[in-house]
Amino acid sequence: MRIDINLASQPYEDSRQFWSYWATGLSLLSLITLFLVFLAITGFVRAGHDRVQISRLKDQIAAYDREKAQAEAVLNQPQNRALREQSRFLNSLFQRKEFSWTKVFEDLERVMPAHLHVVSINPGNTADNSLEIKLLVGGDSREQALDLVRKMEGSNRFRQTRIESEKVENENQSGGGDRVQFEIYALYSPNADKTASVGGMN
């Protein structure tokens, strides 16, 4: 039996090559899909671990907050008023002992620009028991004070440095002294280098 095929009306198609290309593309698409599924599952597992860790840290913070609230409640009781005042007094003594005039002058000498000098220093404590110093410095221009603020902020010992006020003297008032005086506030950390070294060892 003879079969006649008219190639003009029924062109020849290489179906084997077509199915080969189609199978290759489908395989690549399947591999990409499996890879994306793997990434999604891995990310979900990691996110679950992170959520567990965050939940654990929140529980620890909540426990510390409860302990702090209980301790404050005990200290605020009338019968413990003397103990509370004694604790504040001891904390203030520790803060004063931590402050060294020699050390603060050495630290200021490292950052003090030329033609600017310290008129007075007043140490004190902030509401959170941080050590704060108030500087009264004198010089010739505002740029010198701004340079001092930048250098103090660039050191490890001073933080949150700011110019609180300035006072300009005219030639008659100055009498050959400072043309301008600046009141500068800054938080002082005398043990900043020790803290940084300990953190680096860890």
URDABEL-V351532 format. One record per backbone hydrogen bond with DSSP energy under -0.5 kcal/mol. NH is the residue of the N-H (numbers start at 0). CO is the residue of the C=O. If there is no record, write none. Layout:
[[NH & CO] [NH & CO]]
//
This chain:
[[3 & 1] [4 & 2] [6 & 4] [8 & 5] [9 & 5] [14 & 12] [17 & 13] [18 & 14] [19 & 15] [20 & 16] [21 & 17] [22 & 18] [23 & 19] [24 & 20] [25 & 21] [26 & 22] [27 & 23] [28 & 24] [29 & 25] [30 & 26] [31 & 27] [32 & 28] [33 & 29] [34 & 30] [35 & 31] [36 & 32] [37 & 33] [38 & 34] [39 & 35] [40 & 36] [41 & 37] [42 & 38] [43 & 39] [44 & 40] [45 & 41] [46 & 42] [47 & 43] [48 & 44] [49 & 45] [50 & 46] [51 & 47] [52 & 48] [53 & 49] [54 & 50] [55 & 51] [56 & 52] [57 & 53] [58 & 54] [59 & 55] [60 & 56] [61 & 57] [62 & 58] [63 & 59] [64 & 60] [65 & 61] [66 & 62] [67 & 63] [68 & 64] [69 & 65] [70 & 66] [71 & 67] [72 & 68] [73 & 69] [74 & 70] [75 & 71] [76 & 73] [79 & 76] [80 & 77] [83 & 79] [84 & 80] [85 & 81] [86 & 82] [87 & 83] [88 & 84] [89 & 85] [90 & 86] [91 & 87] [92 & 88] [93 & 89] [94 & 90] [95 & 91] [96 & 92] [97 & 93] [98 & 94] [103 & 99] [104 & 100] [105 & 101] [106 & 102] [107 & 103] [108 & 104] [109 & 105] [110 & 106] [110 & 107] [111 & 107] [115 & 112] [116 & 137] [118 & 135] [119 & 135] [121 & 133] [123 & 131] [125 & 129] [128 & 125] [131 & 123] [131 & 129] [132 & 185] [133 & 121] [134 & 132] [134 & 183] [135 & 119] [136 & 134] [136 & 181] [137 & 116] [138 & 179] [139 & 114] [144 & 140] [145 & 141] [146 & 142] [147 & 143] [148 & 144] [149 & 145] [150 & 146] [151 & 147] [152 & 148] [153 & 149] [154 & 150] [154 & 151] [157 & 151] [158 & 186] [161 & 184] [163 & 161] [163 & 182] [164 & 182] [166 & 180] [168 & 178] [173 & 169] [174 & 170] [176 & 173] [178 & 138] [179 & 138] [180 & 166] [181 & 136] [182 & 164] [183 & 134] [183 & 181] [184 & 161] [185 & 132] [186 & 158] [187 & 130] [188 & 156] [189 & 187] [191 & 188] [194 & 190] [195 & 191] [196 & 192] [197 & 193] [198 & 194] [199 & 195] [200 & 196] [201 & 197]]
//
